[in-house]
């Protein structure tokens, strides 16, 4: 199937009042003592406008998650992070679980792919939070090809957790990060991005893994310097999303097609609806085969 996802899914709210996150360079942390700097950082850290609940209601089913402890804070609380700290991970997990409770046939992918300022005790704390939030909804690691919607419905599973840290080996419900490759173009040029997406699709593993196509443009230092006040959305996203969406419309789901695709500001175009509708091509193939 072809699933829509969001990039830095949690970044609809970041805290300008908290310290700059440990994912940032020392020079940025020094600069951020100036209050205006954090306001500018926010314009480049926020990649989504919609909450988890609103993204789920809009059709998003894959969530790209970066998390961190808050250095100097007592306890082991874990927060979402993208330059600045976001909400507590626990609050996000509860919001997602509330949606799943109301929609028992829906399935989500939660991809924990960046960890900052976390030792093993922080990881144990987070993993226990994940287990507490979802319980029996968690799908144990299985051969990827077995994980159909029918399989998930029969088992009453709704959540696949991908965990890019060695402790995944100790838990049956944590899928290794290498089962969810997400190659990154790291470019501001939309033509280079689309070429990269094409190339990485051709290189996609035929069996054994899911696959994320990151349809996102990444600002470089000079991009931010030239467009400080405009921010990510006004500098890169608004102008290029229509061309990216046209590429999406031309894709096919299936073994060597697109599997999961992520975007910034998913509500700006009919991103999720376009991706979901492409699954009709699979139904057409089934009908023509039979």
C-alpha positions in Angstrom: 0.0 0.0 0.0 0.9 3.7 -0.5 0.7 5.6 2.9 0.9 9.4 3.4 3.3 10.6 6.2 4.5 13.8 7.7 8.0 15.0 8.2 9.0 16.1 11.8 5.4 15.2 12.5 5.3 16.7 16.0 6.7 20.2 15.1 3.4 22.0 15.0 4.3 23.4 18.4 7.7 24.2 19.7 8.6 26.0 22.9 10.4 29.3 22.4 10.8 29.7 26.2 12.8 26.4 26.7 16.5 26.1 26.0 17.7 25.3 22.5 17.8 21.5 22.0 20.8 19.2 22.2 20.4 18.6 18.4 21.8 22.0 17.7 25.4 23.2 17.5 27.1 25.1 20.3 27.2 28.3 18.3 23.4 28.2 17.8 22.9 27.7 21.5 25.0 30.8 22.3 23.2 32.9 19.7 19.8 31.7 21.1 20.4 33.7 24.3 19.1 36.6 22.1 15.3 36.2 22.2 14.9 37.2 18.5 17.0 34.2 17.5 14.6 31.7 19.0 11.7 33.4 17.1 13.7 32.9 13.9 14.5 29.3 14.8 10.8 28.6 15.3 10.1 29.8 11.7 12.6 27.1 10.5 11.9 24.4 13.0 8.1 24.1 12.5 7.4 21.9 9.5 3.7 21.1 10.3 0.6 23.1 11.2 -1.7 20.3 12.3 -1.7 18.4 15.6 -1.4 14.6 15.6 -5.2 14.3 15.9 -5.7 16.7 12.9 -3.1 14.9 10.8 -4.7 11.5 11.6 -8.1 12.9 10.7 -6.6 14.2 7.4 -5.3 10.7 6.5 -1.7 10.8 7.7 -0.6 7.4 8.9 3.3 7.6 9.1 4.9 9.8 11.8 8.5 10.9 11.7 9.6 11.3 15.4 12.8 12.9 17.0 13.0 12.8 20.7 15.2 14.1 23.5 15.5 14.4 27.3 15.7 18.0 28.6 19.3 18.3 30.0 19.2 19.6 33.5 15.6 18.6 34.2 15.0 16.2 37.1 13.5 12.9 36.0 13.5 11.1 32.7 10.7 12.9 30.8 11.2 12.7 27.0 10.1 15.4 24.6 9.8 15.8 20.8 12.5 18.0 19.4 13.5 19.9 16.3 15.8 22.7 17.2 13.4 23.7 20.0 11.6 21.4 22.3 8.1 20.3 21.5 5.4 18.6 23.6 6.0 15.6 25.9 6.1 12.3 23.9 3.6 10.8 26.3 1.0 13.5 25.4 1.5 12.8 21.7 1.2 9.0 22.2 -2.0 9.4 24.2 -3.4 11.7 21.4 -2.7 9.0 18.8 -4.1 6.2 20.9 -7.3 8.2 21.4 -7.8 8.3 17.7 -7.0 4.5 17.4 -9.6 3.7 20.1 -12.2 5.4 18.0 -11.1 3.9 14.7 -10.2 0.2 15.4 -9.3 -0.6 11.8 -6.8 2.2 11.3 -3.0 1.4 11.4 -0.2 3.8 12.1 3.6 3.7 11.7 5.6 5.5 14.4 9.3 6.0 13.4 11.5 7.0 16.3 14.6 7.8 14.3 16.6 10.4 16.2 17.5 10.4 19.9 19.3 13.2 21.7 20.7 13.4 25.3 19.4 9.9 26.1 21.1 7.1 27.9 19.7 3.6 28.3 17.6 4.6 31.3 15.9 7.3 29.2 15.2 4.7 26.5 13.7 2.2 29.0 11.5 5.1 30.3 10.4 5.9 26.7 9.8 2.3 25.7 7.6 1.7 28.8 5.6 4.8 27.8 5.1 3.3 24.4 3.9 0.0 25.9 1.6 1.8 28.4 0.1 4.0 25.6 -0.7 1.2 23.1 -0.7 -2.1 24.9 -2.1 -4.9 22.8 -2.3 -2.6 19.7 1.4 -3.0 19.2 2.4 -5.3 16.3 5.3 -7.6 17.1 8.2 -7.8 14.6 7.2 -10.1 11.7 8.2 -10.8 8.2 7.3 -7.5 6.4 5.5 -9.4 3.6 3.1 -10.9 6.2 1.9 -7.6 7.5 -1.2 -6.9 5.5 -4.2 -5.0 6.7 -6.0 -8.3 7.1 -3.3 -9.6 9.3 -3.4 -6.4 11.5 -7.2 -6.6 11.8 -7.2 -10.3 12.7 -4.6 -9.7 15.5 -6.3 -6.4 16.5 -2.9 -4.7 16.0 -2.9 -1.0 15.0 0.7 0.3 15.7 4.1 -0.5 14.3 7.0 1.1 16.2 10.3 1.6 14.5 13.2 2.2 16.9 16.6 3.2 15.6 18.6 2.3 18.8 20.1 -1.1 19.7 17.6 -1.7 22.6 15.0 -2.6 20.1 16.5 -6.2 20.2 15.1 -6.6 23.8 11.4 -6.0 22.9 9.2 -8.0 20.5 7.2 -4.9 19.6 10.1 -2.7 18.5 10.9 -3.0 14.8 14.6 -2.3 13.9 15.2 1.0 12.2 16.7 -0.8 9.1 13.2 -2.1 8.4 12.2 1.5 7.6 14.9 3.1 5.4 14.2 6.8 4.6 16.9 8.1 2.2 17.3 11.9 2.5 18.0 14.2 -0.5 19.3 17.1 1.6 18.7 19.7 -1.1 16.9 23.0 -1.7 16.4 22.2 -5.4 13.1 20.6 -6.3 14.4 19.1 -9.5 17.3 17.4 -7.6 14.8 16.2 -5.0 12.6 14.5 -7.6 15.6 12.9 -9.3 16.7 11.6 -5.9 13.3 10.2 -5.2 13.3 8.4 -8.6 16.8 7.0 -8.0 16.1 5.7 -4.5 12.9 4.1 -5.6 14.9 2.1 -8.2 17.3 1.1 -5.4 14.5 0.1 -3.0 14.8 -3.4 -1.6 12.3 -5.8 -3.2 11.6 -7.7 0.0 12.0 -7.4 3.7 11.6 -3.7 4.4 9.2 -0.8 4.2 10.4 2.3 2.4 10.0 6.1 3.0 10.3 8.6 0.2 11.0 11.9 1.8 9.5 14.5 -0.5 11.0 17.4 1.5 13.4 20.2 0.7 16.0 21.0 3.3 17.2 24.6 4.0 21.0 25.1 4.0 22.7 27.7 6.2 22.8 30.2 3.3 19.1 29.6 2.7 18.3 30.6 6.2 20.7 33.5 6.2 19.1 34.9 3.0 15.5 34.4 4.1 15.7 34.7 7.9 12.3 36.2 8.5 10.4 34.3 5.8 10.9 30.9 7.3 10.7 27.4 5.8 7.1 27.5 4.6 7.3 30.7 2.7 10.8 30.1 1.3 10.8 26.5 0.2 7.5 24.8 0.7 4.7 27.0 -0.8 6.5 27.4 -4.1 7.6 23.8 -4.6 4.8 21.7 -3.2 2.6 21.7 -6.4 5.5 20.3 -8.4 6.2 17.6 -5.7 2.5 16.7 -5.7 2.5 16.3 -9.5 5.4 13.8 -9.1 3.3 12.0 -6.4 0.3 11.8 -8.8 2.5 10.0 -11.3 3.6 7.2 -8.9 2.3 3.7 -8.5 2.1 1.7 -5.3 3.3 -1.9 -5.1 6.5 -3.9 -4.6 8.8 -1.5 -6.5 6.6 1.5 -6.3 6.2 4.1 -3.6 5.3 2.8 -0.1 5.4 5.7 2.4 5.8 9.3 1.3 6.4 12.3 3.7 5.9 16.0 3.2 6.1 19.2 5.2 2.8 21.1 5.9 0.7 18.3 4.7 -2.5 20.4 4.6 -1.3 22.9 2.0 -2.2 20.7 -0.9 -4.4 17.6 -1.2 -1.3 15.5 -0.2 -2.9 12.7 1.9 -6.0 12.4 -0.3 -3.8 12.2 -3.4 -1.6 9.4 -1.9 -4.5 7.4 -0.6 -6.4 7.6 -3.9 -3.4 6.0 -5.7 -4.1 2.7 -3.9 -7.1 2.4 -6.2 -4.5 1.4 -8.8 -3.9 -1.8 -6.8 -7.6 -2.6 -6.8 -7.7 -2.1 -10.6 -4.7 -4.5 -11.0 -6.4 -7.1 -8.9 -9.6 -6.8 -10.9 -7.8 -7.1 -14.2 -5.9 -10.1 -12.9 -9.0 -11.9 -11.9 
